[in-house]
Amino acid sequence: MNSRVRSVVTGVGGCLPPNIVSNSDLAQTVDTTDEWIIERTGIHSRRRAGDEQATSDLAVEAARVALAKAGRTASDVDLIIVATTTPDLTFPATATIVQRKLGAPPGIAFDVQAVCSGFVYALAVADSFVVRGLGKCALVIGAETMSRLMDWTDRGTCILFGDGAGAVVLEPRTGEGTTADRGILGFSLRADGTKQDLLYVDGGPSTTGTVGKLRMQGNQVFRHAVVNISEAVLAAIAIAEVSMAEVDWFIPHQANQRILEGVAKRLGIDGNRVISTVADHANTSAASIPLALSVGIEDGRIQPGQLLLLEAMGGGLTWGAVVLRL
């Protein structure tokens, strides 16, 4: 095998707003119960950003933790990609706001919008920059304030989402060109714009001039999630040239516990190898995978050198998977 440059995760961080909203709290304002929500979603609580907290604020805190874990500072950062569907402003990109708030020097900074698949998409984009020498210290961040998109009278959607941010530092490392290398080994990305009506926000600057609210056909999303995600995962596994049996940890997008279990079962992944944070975080869209990764590392389950499988599906519909060795 010939040596090759890989994008290696050298630091991971997360940020959750302090305000915890329980199922019982939601039951005070919408027709639901704690039992109803848990049975259908596995969610017990979620976090909600304060009125003064923007998506960039959560992103910056997650980035600072990730940089500290990587032994880097903001002055080292030359590439920032923020995956978000809840940007601070229509423009500029939230990534440039994060750059300013971090005190990072001028470099590359932009946002990726693939909704819940955003972090997977952003990792793949960042990988292209890093392995080509265009990013020596890259921040890839998933950050969301999904509470700002909720219709709080719709019990089918408002119970599902929460706010938060997760970040990773990516740096180039030369490996031997084998599956034993640290770093991103393969990815698979997909989109099908004909399925827009299954999950979307009913507003935007060029149509309604408003932010809009999230709308979803839950049963249809569930069906597509289990089938589509499984296909993308198998494609990413094949590209990475590893087997499913070699995967140490499956870190899915934290949409719904039933979806997590359905995908794992379809792929033949034992539940003990699945990192699930949906009970405490709910669906934080693009932030959910890096948040789950951060939790798994902090509690000691995920160890350096282990093989990780990440996957997500979001509005668009978009979906994809990434295989990496930590």
The 8 nearest C-alpha neighbors of each residue, nearest first, counted from 0:
[[1, 176, 175, 2, 177, 3, 174, 178],
 [2, 0, 176, 175, 3, 177, 174, 4],
 [1, 3, 175, 176, 174, 173, 0, 4],
 [4, 2, 176, 174, 173, 175, 1, 5],
 [3, 5, 173, 172, 130, 174, 171, 6],
 [4, 6, 182, 172, 171, 130, 7, 173],
 [7, 5, 171, 182, 170, 183, 126, 169],
 [6, 8, 182, 169, 170, 5, 181, 171],
 [9, 7, 169, 168, 10, 325, 182, 167],
 [10, 8, 69, 168, 7, 169, 170, 11],
 [11, 9, 69, 65, 68, 168, 167, 8],
 [12, 10, 65, 167, 166, 293, 168, 68],
 [13, 11, 65, 64, 61, 166, 293, 165],
 [12, 14, 165, 61, 290, 164, 293, 166],
 [13, 15, 61, 164, 163, 57, 60, 165],
 [14, 16, 163, 17, 164, 46, 13, 162],
 [15, 17, 48, 18, 46, 47, 163, 14],
 [16, 18, 19, 15, 46, 47, 48, 49],
 [17, 19, 47, 46, 16, 20, 48, 49],
 [20, 18, 46, 45, 17, 21, 47, 44],
 [21, 19, 45, 44, 46, 24, 18, 22],
 [22, 20, 44, 24, 23, 43, 19, 45],
 [21, 23, 33, 25, 24, 44, 43, 26],
 [22, 24, 26, 21, 25, 33, 32, 27],
 [23, 25, 21, 22, 26, 27, 20, 28],
 [26, 24, 22, 27, 23, 28, 29, 21],
 [25, 27, 23, 31, 29, 24, 32, 28],
 [26, 28, 25, 24, 29, 23, 30, 31],
 [27, 29, 26, 25, 30, 24, 152, 151],
 [30, 28, 26, 31, 25, 152, 27, 154],
 [31, 29, 26, 154, 28, 32, 27, 152],
 [30, 32, 26, 29, 35, 154, 33, 36],
 [33, 31, 35, 34, 26, 36, 23, 22],
 [32, 34, 22, 36, 35, 23, 37, 31],
 [33, 35, 37, 32, 36, 38, 31, 22],
 [36, 34, 32, 38, 33, 37, 39, 31],
 [37, 35, 39, 33, 34, 38, 40, 32],
 [38, 36, 41, 34, 42, 40, 39, 35],
 [37, 39, 35, 36, 40, 34, 41, 42],
 [40, 38, 36, 37, 41, 35, 257, 255],
 [41, 39, 255, 42, 37, 256, 36, 38],
 [40, 42, 37, 256, 278, 38, 39, 255],
 [43, 41, 278, 37, 40, 281, 277, 44],
 [42, 44, 278, 22, 279, 37, 21, 41],
 [45, 43, 21, 279, 20, 22, 42, 280],
 [44, 46, 280, 161, 281, 20, 279, 19],
 [47, 45, 19, 161, 162, 18, 16, 20],
 [46, 48, 162, 18, 161, 16, 49, 19],
 [49, 47, 16, 52, 162, 50, 144, 46],
 [48, 50, 52, 51, 47, 18, 16, 53],
 [49, 51, 52, 48, 53, 47, 147, 144],
 [50, 52, 49, 53, 48, 56, 54, 16],
 [53, 51, 49, 50, 48, 56, 54, 57],
 [54, 52, 56, 55, 87, 51, 57, 144],
 [53, 55, 57, 56, 143, 144, 87, 142],
 [54, 56, 58, 53, 57, 97, 59, 93],
 [57, 55, 59, 53, 58, 54, 52, 60],
 [56, 58, 60, 54, 55, 59, 164, 14],
 [59, 57, 55, 61, 56, 164, 142, 60],
 [58, 60, 62, 56, 61, 57, 97, 55],
 [59, 61, 63, 57, 62, 58, 14, 56],
 [62, 60, 13, 12, 14, 58, 64, 165],
 [63, 61, 59, 65, 166, 60, 64, 58],
 [64, 62, 66, 60, 65, 61, 59, 67],
 [63, 65, 12, 67, 61, 62, 66, 68],
 [66, 64, 12, 11, 10, 62, 68, 67],
 [65, 67, 71, 69, 63, 68, 64, 72],
 [66, 68, 70, 64, 69, 65, 71, 63],
 [69, 67, 10, 65, 66, 70, 64, 11],
 [70, 68, 10, 9, 66, 67, 71, 65],
 [69, 71, 67, 68, 66, 72, 10, 9],
 [72, 70, 66, 69, 67, 75, 73, 68],
 [73, 71, 74, 75, 66, 67, 70, 76],
 [72, 74, 103, 75, 76, 101, 102, 71],
 [73, 75, 103, 72, 76, 104, 102, 71],
 [76, 74, 73, 72, 136, 71, 77, 103],
 [77, 75, 136, 73, 74, 78, 137, 103],
 [76, 78, 106, 136, 134, 137, 107, 75],
 [79, 77, 137, 107, 134, 108, 106, 76],
 [80, 78, 108, 138, 137, 94, 139, 107],
 [81, 79, 139, 109, 110, 108, 94, 140],
 [80, 82, 110, 140, 94, 141, 139, 111],
 [83, 81, 111, 141, 117, 118, 110, 112],
 [84, 82, 85, 142, 143, 112, 285, 141],
 [83, 85, 114, 112, 86, 143, 82, 113],
 [84, 86, 83, 143, 144, 145, 87, 54],
 [87, 85, 88, 93, 84, 83, 54, 89],
 [86, 88, 54, 93, 53, 55, 85, 89],
 [87, 89, 90, 86, 91, 93, 92, 85],
 [90, 88, 91, 86, 87, 92, 204, 93],
 [91, 89, 88, 92, 93, 87, 86, 95],
 [90, 92, 93, 88, 89, 95, 96, 94],
 [91, 93, 90, 94, 95, 109, 110, 96],
 [92, 94, 96, 95, 86, 87, 55, 97],
 [95, 93, 97, 109, 92, 81, 108, 96],
 [94, 96, 98, 97, 93, 92, 108, 99],
 [97, 95, 93, 99, 98, 94, 100, 55],
 [98, 96, 94, 100, 95, 99, 55, 59],
 [97, 99, 95, 103, 101, 96, 100, 94],
 [98, 100, 102, 96, 97, 101, 95, 103],
 [101, 99, 97, 102, 98, 96, 59, 103],
 [102, 100, 98, 103, 99, 97, 73, 59],
 [101, 103, 99, 100, 98, 73, 104, 74],
 [102, 104, 73, 74, 98, 101, 76, 99],
 [103, 105, 74, 106, 102, 77, 76, 98],
 [106, 104, 103, 107, 77, 98, 108, 76],
 [107, 105, 77, 78, 104, 108, 76, 79],
 [106, 108, 78, 77, 79, 109, 105, 80],
 [109, 107, 79, 94, 95, 78, 80, 106],
 [108, 110, 94, 80, 92, 81, 79, 95],
 [109, 111, 81, 80, 82, 92, 94, 93],
 [112, 110, 82, 81, 121, 117, 113, 83],
 [113, 111, 114, 83, 117, 84, 82, 110],
 [112, 114, 117, 116, 115, 317, 111, 313],
 [113, 115, 117, 313, 84, 116, 112, 314],
 [116, 114, 284, 313, 285, 117, 312, 113],
 [117, 115, 311, 312, 313, 113, 114, 119],
 [116, 118, 113, 82, 285, 120, 114, 115],
 [117, 119, 121, 285, 120, 141, 82, 116],
 [120, 118, 122, 121, 117, 116, 123, 320],
 [119, 121, 117, 123, 118, 122, 116, 124],
 [122, 120, 118, 124, 123, 119, 117, 125],
 [123, 121, 125, 119, 124, 120, 126, 118],
 [122, 124, 126, 120, 121, 125, 119, 127],
 [125, 123, 121, 127, 126, 122, 120, 128],
 [126, 124, 122, 128, 127, 123, 121, 129],
 [125, 127, 123, 129, 124, 128, 6, 130],
 [126, 128, 124, 125, 129, 130, 131, 123],
 [129, 127, 133, 125, 131, 126, 134, 130],
 [128, 130, 134, 126, 132, 131, 133, 127],
 [129, 131, 132, 4, 127, 128, 5, 126],
 [132, 130, 129, 128, 133, 127, 134, 4],
 [131, 133, 129, 130, 134, 128, 135, 171],
 [134, 132, 128, 129, 131, 135, 130, 78],
 [133, 135, 129, 136, 132, 78, 137, 128],
 [134, 136, 170, 171, 137, 129, 77, 132],
 [137, 135, 76, 170, 134, 77, 169, 75],
 [138, 136, 78, 169, 168, 134, 79, 76],
 [137, 139, 79, 168, 167, 78, 140, 80],
 [140, 138, 80, 167, 166, 81, 79, 137],
 [141, 139, 166, 81, 165, 82, 142, 138],
 [140, 142, 286, 82, 285, 165, 118, 164],
 [143, 141, 164, 286, 58, 83, 163, 54],
 [144, 142, 162, 145, 54, 85, 163, 83],
 [143, 145, 162, 146, 54, 85, 147, 48],
 [146, 144, 147, 148, 143, 162, 161, 160],
 [145, 147, 149, 148, 144, 161, 47, 162],
 [146, 148, 145, 149, 144, 85, 212, 150],
 [149, 147, 212, 146, 145, 213, 211, 150],
 [148, 150, 146, 157, 212, 151, 147, 213],
 [151, 149, 152, 153, 212, 157, 148, 213],
 [150, 152, 153, 157, 149, 154, 29, 28],
 [151, 153, 150, 29, 154, 157, 28, 30],
 [154, 152, 155, 151, 150, 156, 157, 29],
 [153, 155, 156, 157, 158, 152, 29, 30],
 [154, 156, 153, 157, 158, 159, 217, 215],
 [157, 155, 159, 158, 154, 153, 215, 149],
 [158, 156, 159, 154, 149, 151, 153, 160],
 [159, 157, 156, 154, 160, 155, 36, 25],
 [160, 158, 156, 157, 282, 281, 161, 42],
 [161, 159, 282, 281, 283, 158, 145, 157],
 [160, 162, 283, 45, 46, 281, 282, 145],
 [163, 161, 144, 47, 283, 46, 143, 145],
 [162, 164, 15, 143, 14, 142, 283, 286],
 [165, 163, 142, 286, 14, 58, 57, 141],
 [164, 166, 13, 289, 290, 286, 61, 141],
 [167, 165, 140, 12, 62, 61, 139, 11],
 [166, 168, 11, 139, 10, 65, 138, 169],
 [167, 169, 138, 10, 137, 9, 8, 65],
 [170, 168, 8, 137, 7, 6, 136, 9],
 [169, 171, 136, 7, 6, 135, 137, 172],
 [172, 170, 6, 5, 129, 7, 4, 135],
 [173, 171, 5, 4, 174, 7, 6, 170],
 [172, 174, 4, 3, 5, 2, 171, 175],
 [175, 173, 180, 3, 2, 176, 4, 172],
 [174, 176, 2, 177, 1, 3, 180, 0],
 [175, 177, 2, 3, 174, 1, 0, 180],
 [178, 176, 179, 175, 180, 0, 174, 2],
 [177, 179, 180, 241, 184, 176, 240, 239],
 [178, 180, 177, 181, 324, 175, 176, 304],
 [181, 179, 174, 178, 177, 182, 175, 176],
 [180, 182, 324, 325, 7, 179, 304, 183],
 [181, 183, 7, 6, 324, 323, 5, 184],
 [182, 184, 323, 6, 185, 322, 5, 324],
 [185, 183, 239, 323, 322, 182, 178, 186],
 [186, 184, 239, 322, 238, 235, 183, 321],
 [187, 185, 321, 235, 320, 322, 188, 123],
 [186, 188, 235, 320, 319, 231, 234, 321],
 [189, 187, 319, 318, 320, 186, 231, 120],
 [188, 190, 318, 319, 317, 187, 191, 231],
 [191, 189, 317, 316, 318, 192, 315, 188],
 [192, 190, 316, 193, 194, 315, 317, 189],
 [191, 193, 194, 315, 195, 316, 190, 317],
 [194, 192, 191, 195, 316, 196, 315, 190],
 [193, 195, 192, 196, 316, 197, 191, 315],
 [196, 194, 315, 197, 192, 193, 198, 316],
 [197, 195, 198, 194, 199, 215, 216, 193],
 [196, 198, 216, 215, 195, 194, 220, 219],
 [199, 197, 215, 314, 196, 214, 195, 216],
 [198, 200, 214, 213, 314, 196, 195, 201],
 [201, 199, 213, 212, 211, 202, 214, 198],
 [202, 200, 211, 212, 199, 213, 214, 203],
 [203, 201, 211, 210, 207, 209, 200, 206],
 [202, 204, 209, 206, 210, 208, 207, 205],
 [203, 205, 208, 206, 209, 207, 202, 210],
 [206, 204, 203, 208, 207, 202, 209, 210],
 [207, 205, 203, 204, 208, 202, 209, 201],
 [208, 206, 209, 202, 203, 204, 205, 211],
 [207, 209, 204, 203, 206, 205, 202, 210],
 [210, 208, 207, 202, 203, 211, 204, 206],
 [209, 211, 202, 203, 212, 208, 204, 148],
 [212, 210, 202, 201, 209, 200, 203, 148],
 [213, 211, 148, 200, 149, 201, 150, 214],
 [212, 214, 200, 148, 199, 149, 201, 215],
 [215, 213, 199, 198, 200, 212, 201, 216],
 [216, 214, 198, 197, 217, 199, 213, 156],
 [217, 215, 197, 219, 218, 220, 198, 214],
 [216, 218, 220, 219, 215, 221, 197, 155],
 [217, 219, 221, 220, 216, 222, 223, 215],
 [220, 218, 222, 221, 217, 216, 223, 197],
 [219, 221, 217, 223, 218, 222, 224, 216],
 [222, 220, 224, 218, 219, 223, 217, 225],
 [223, 221, 219, 224, 220, 225, 218, 226],
 [222, 224, 220, 226, 221, 227, 225, 219],
 [225, 223, 221, 227, 222, 228, 226, 220],
 [224, 226, 262, 223, 228, 222, 227, 261],
 [225, 227, 223, 229, 224, 228, 230, 222],
 [228, 226, 230, 224, 229, 223, 225, 231],
 [227, 229, 231, 230, 224, 225, 226, 232],
 [228, 230, 232, 227, 226, 231, 225, 233],
 [231, 229, 227, 233, 228, 232, 234, 226],
 [232, 230, 234, 228, 233, 319, 229, 187],
 [233, 231, 229, 235, 320, 234, 230, 228],
 [232, 234, 236, 230, 231, 235, 237, 229],
 [235, 233, 231, 237, 232, 236, 187, 238],
 [236, 234, 186, 187, 238, 232, 237, 233],
 [235, 237, 233, 239, 234, 238, 241, 232],
 [236, 238, 240, 234, 235, 239, 233, 241],
 [237, 239, 235, 240, 185, 236, 234, 186],
 [238, 240, 185, 184, 236, 237, 241, 235],
 [241, 239, 237, 238, 236, 242, 178, 184],
 [240, 242, 239, 236, 237, 245, 243, 178],
 [243, 241, 244, 245, 236, 240, 246, 237],
 [242, 244, 245, 246, 241, 236, 268, 266],
 [243, 245, 242, 246, 247, 268, 241, 267],
 [244, 246, 243, 242, 247, 241, 306, 305],
 [247, 245, 306, 243, 244, 248, 307, 308],
 [246, 248, 306, 305, 307, 245, 272, 249],
 [249, 247, 272, 307, 246, 273, 250, 308],
 [248, 250, 273, 308, 272, 307, 251, 309],
 [251, 249, 309, 274, 308, 273, 248, 288],
 [252, 250, 310, 309, 253, 311, 249, 288],
 [251, 253, 311, 288, 287, 254, 310, 250],
 [252, 254, 277, 282, 287, 255, 251, 276],
 [255, 253, 282, 252, 277, 281, 256, 258],
 [254, 256, 40, 258, 257, 253, 259, 41],
 [255, 257, 259, 41, 258, 40, 260, 277],
 [256, 258, 260, 255, 259, 261, 40, 41],
 [259, 257, 261, 255, 260, 256, 262, 221],
 [260, 258, 256, 257, 262, 261, 263, 255],
 [259, 261, 263, 257, 258, 262, 264, 256],
 [262, 260, 258, 264, 259, 263, 257, 225],
 [261, 263, 225, 265, 264, 259, 260, 258],
 [264, 262, 268, 260, 266, 265, 261, 267],
 [263, 265, 267, 261, 266, 262, 260, 268],
 [264, 266, 262, 263, 267, 261, 229, 225],
 [267, 265, 263, 264, 268, 262, 229, 243],
 [266, 268, 264, 265, 263, 269, 243, 262],
 [269, 267, 263, 266, 264, 270, 272, 273],
 [268, 270, 271, 272, 267, 263, 273, 264],
 [271, 269, 272, 273, 268, 263, 260, 264],
 [270, 272, 269, 273, 274, 268, 248, 249],
 [271, 273, 248, 270, 269, 249, 247, 274],
 [274, 272, 249, 270, 271, 248, 250, 275],
 [275, 273, 250, 249, 291, 272, 295, 276],
 [276, 274, 277, 273, 291, 253, 250, 278],
 [277, 275, 278, 279, 291, 280, 253, 274],
 [276, 278, 281, 280, 253, 279, 275, 42],
 [279, 277, 42, 43, 276, 41, 281, 280],
 [280, 278, 44, 277, 45, 276, 43, 281],
 [279, 281, 45, 277, 278, 276, 161, 46],
 [282, 280, 277, 45, 160, 161, 42, 159],
 [281, 283, 160, 254, 253, 284, 161, 159],
 [282, 284, 161, 287, 286, 162, 160, 163],
 [283, 285, 115, 286, 282, 287, 114, 143],
 [286, 284, 115, 141, 117, 118, 287, 83],
 [287, 285, 141, 164, 142, 165, 283, 284],
 [286, 288, 283, 290, 253, 285, 284, 252],
 [289, 287, 291, 252, 290, 286, 292, 251],
 [290, 288, 165, 292, 291, 287, 286, 166],
 [289, 291, 165, 293, 287, 13, 288, 292],
 [292, 290, 294, 288, 293, 289, 276, 287],
 [293, 291, 289, 295, 290, 294, 288, 296],
 [292, 294, 290, 296, 291, 295, 12, 11],
 [293, 295, 291, 297, 296, 292, 298, 290],
 [296, 294, 292, 301, 300, 298, 293, 297],
 [297, 295, 301, 299, 293, 294, 298, 300],
 [296, 298, 294, 299, 295, 293, 300, 301],
 [299, 297, 295, 296, 300, 294, 301, 293],
 [300, 298, 296, 297, 301, 295, 302, 294],
 [299, 301, 295, 298, 296, 302, 297, 294],
 [302, 300, 296, 295, 299, 303, 305, 248],
 [301, 303, 305, 300, 304, 296, 299, 325],
 [304, 302, 325, 305, 301, 324, 306, 181],
 [303, 305, 325, 324, 302, 306, 181, 179],
 [304, 306, 324, 303, 325, 302, 247, 307],
 [307, 305, 324, 246, 247, 323, 325, 304],
 [308, 306, 248, 323, 322, 246, 324, 247],
 [307, 309, 322, 249, 250, 321, 248, 246],
 [310, 308, 250, 321, 251, 320, 249, 322],
 [311, 309, 320, 251, 319, 252, 321, 308],
 [312, 310, 252, 116, 318, 319, 251, 115],
 [313, 311, 318, 116, 317, 115, 224, 319],
 [314, 312, 115, 317, 116, 114, 316, 318],
 [315, 313, 316, 198, 114, 199, 317, 195],
 [316, 314, 195, 317, 192, 191, 313, 194],
 [315, 317, 314, 191, 190, 313, 194, 192],
 [318, 316, 190, 315, 313, 312, 189, 314],
 [319, 317, 312, 189, 311, 116, 188, 313],
 [318, 320, 188, 187, 231, 310, 189, 311],
 [319, 321, 310, 232, 187, 309, 186, 231],
 [322, 320, 186, 309, 185, 308, 235, 310],
 [323, 321, 308, 185, 184, 307, 183, 186],
 [324, 322, 183, 184, 182, 307, 306, 325],
 [323, 325, 306, 181, 182, 305, 304, 307],
 [324, 304, 303, 305, 181, 182, 8, 323]]
